[in-house]
Amino acid sequence: MSTSKFSALLQSKCPRCRVGKMFEGPIYGFKKQTMHERCPHCGLKFEIEPGYFYAAMYVSYAFSVAEVVSLGLATAFLTKSESPWLYIIVLFSAIFLFAPFNLRFSRLVLLHYLSPKVSYNPQYERNLEK
């Protein structure tokens, strides 16, 4: 049975084979998360062209804006505070805490959903089942 695109994205799997891991290590931890240069299963080079992941900055920016707006509104509704320091603390803490998440998932979204050069090949999963 083939892995869905969304499931592969959540598990940080390769967009072509949906078997190999793109990142080594957890999102949060004491070790720095590192991205493999190539898929350990199918050999896909993740950085398709030089500077390819600069486009992931735009996806990460969209994630950050969504996080900051939703946390700002939640803080306003829950605390009803007018203190700018409360918002500064909450929003800067959120930006700091979500940075590893945004790094990983902006690259995953870019490769899985926004890259026409990369397409899923179910043959890699079928070969694994045999």
C-alpha positions in Angstrom: 0.0 0.0 0.0 1.4 3.4 -1.0 2.1 6.1 1.6 0.0 9.3 1.1 1.8 12.5 0.3 0.6 14.1 3.6 1.7 11.2 5.7 5.1 11.2 4.0 5.4 14.9 4.7 4.5 14.4 8.4 7.1 11.6 8.7 9.8 13.6 6.9 10.1 11.1 4.1 11.5 11.6 0.6 9.0 13.0 -1.9 10.0 10.5 -4.7 10.1 7.2 -2.9 8.3 8.1 0.4 10.5 5.6 2.2 13.9 7.3 2.9 14.1 9.9 5.7 15.0 13.5 4.7 16.3 14.6 8.1 18.4 12.9 10.7 17.4 13.3 14.3 14.3 14.8 15.9 12.9 18.3 15.3 13.6 19.3 18.9 16.6 18.0 20.9 20.1 18.8 21.9 21.5 17.6 18.6 21.3 19.9 15.6 18.9 18.5 13.0 20.6 17.8 9.8 19.2 17.1 6.3 20.6 14.3 4.2 22.1 15.5 0.9 20.5 12.5 -0.9 17.7 10.1 0.0 19.2 7.0 1.7 16.7 4.8 -0.2 16.3 6.1 -3.8 19.3 8.5 -4.1 17.3 11.6 -4.9 19.3 14.8 -4.5 17.2 17.0 -2.3 18.8 20.3 -3.3 17.7 20.0 -6.9 19.7 23.0 -8.0 22.1 25.5 -6.2 20.2 27.7 -3.9 17.0 25.7 -4.2 16.1 25.9 -0.5 16.1 29.7 -0.6 12.5 29.3 -1.8 11.7 27.5 1.5 12.3 30.8 3.2 9.0 32.0 1.7 7.2 29.0 3.0 8.8 29.5 6.4 7.7 33.1 6.3 4.1 32.1 5.7 4.3 29.6 8.6 5.7 32.3 10.9 3.0 34.8 9.9 0.2 32.3 10.5 1.7 31.4 13.9 2.3 35.0 15.0 -1.2 36.2 13.9 -3.0 33.2 15.6 -1.0 33.5 18.8 -1.4 37.3 18.9 -5.2 36.9 18.5 -5.3 34.1 21.1 -3.3 36.3 23.5 -5.7 39.2 23.0 -8.8 37.1 23.5 -7.5 35.2 26.5 -5.8 37.9 28.4 -7.6 41.1 27.2 -4.3 42.8 28.0 -3.1 46.1 26.4 0.5 45.7 27.5 2.8 45.5 24.5 5.4 43.6 26.6 3.0 40.7 27.0 2.6 40.4 23.2 6.4 40.9 22.6 7.2 38.1 25.1 4.6 35.7 23.7 5.3 36.4 20.0 9.1 36.3 20.3 8.9 33.1 22.3 6.7 31.6 19.7 9.1 32.6 16.9 12.0 31.1 18.8 10.2 27.8 19.7 8.7 27.3 16.2 12.0 27.9 14.3 13.1 24.3 14.1 9.6 23.2 13.1 9.5 25.9 10.4 12.9 24.9 9.0 12.0 21.3 8.6 8.5 21.6 7.3 9.1 24.5 5.0 11.6 22.3 3.1 9.3 19.4 3.2 6.3 21.4 1.9 8.5 22.9 -0.8 9.7 19.5 -2.1 6.4 17.6 -1.7 3.9 20.2 -2.9 5.7 23.1 -4.7 8.3 21.3 -6.8 7.2 20.2 -10.3 10.5 18.5 -10.9 10.0 15.9 -8.2 7.3 13.3 -8.6 6.3 10.2 -6.6 7.4 6.8 -8.0 5.5 4.0 -6.3 7.9 1.4 -7.7 10.3 2.2 -4.8 7.7 1.2 -2.2 6.7 -1.9 -4.2 10.4 -3.0 -4.3 10.6 -2.6 -0.6 7.6 -4.8 0.0 9.0 -7.7 -2.0 
